[in-house]
Amino acid sequence: SHTNTQRCWGKSKVICMKKAISFLICLLFSLTILYPAGVIITACFGYSFELISVSAFAIAIAVLSVCIVILDLVFKNQLESKMVQILPAIITPLSLINAVFYIFGCPQIWVIASVLLSAGCCCYLTVKYGKPLTLKVVTLVLSALMILPICFFSFIALIFGNIGQNTVVQTVESPSGKYYAQVIDSDQGALGGDTLVDVYQDCRINAILFKIEKKPQRVYFGDWGEFENMQIHWKDDNCLVINSVEYEIE
């Protein structure tokens, strides 16, 4: 009786772990495509997609990926659902595409390390679980071809990614609050810089992990440091005045 109870408990434990790992793989897949899919889809409709924290999100994906691999190695899991098996088959190239978005979104060494670590874990999942075989082979070959360009992009991002820095020095709201203009000091280091004015429509969606807003309209592009003596105000909701010159807002 005691032995049967242990066997039942063991089987229940295995079933629970299979479900847990399957769920975690689905979660990892969703988080992996969130950023690139969000950016691409919103761009098609004239909006921008931003994660609340790119670096924190990258680290969270890396931790989740490592946890899935560890759980799999410990419990020697086998996925039974054909739908769940398809996700590992395609997740490796998607994780590399995701890495590119993160690297250019936040070119920091820990972000690059995190997304590449996640891509390595995804490759493990593809090799072990990916089905059908043809799809797995195609995605692994595609991923291998992507590695060298991504390493090159990572190097470029680390070298040049932190040279430019944009700082909002002034925000001016339109009379009705429908729009707001941001004066931006764009410092490019030894290359100089620019003074920019972007107009945003005050219409955004703030979710827990990300925000979506309409892409800004750049109405002014001037010399670096020009913002210090810039005169800017709204004539009305459709007209912004910068240094006595009127700019129509579309």
Salt bridges, closest charged atoms under 4 A:
GLU50 OE1 - LYS211 NZ 3.87
ASP72 OD2 - LYS128 NZ 2.77
GLU80 OE2 - LYS18 NZ 2.92
ASP198 OD1 - ARG218 NE 2.77
GLU213 OE1 - ARG204 NH2 3.38
GLU246 OE2 - LYS235 NZ 3.14
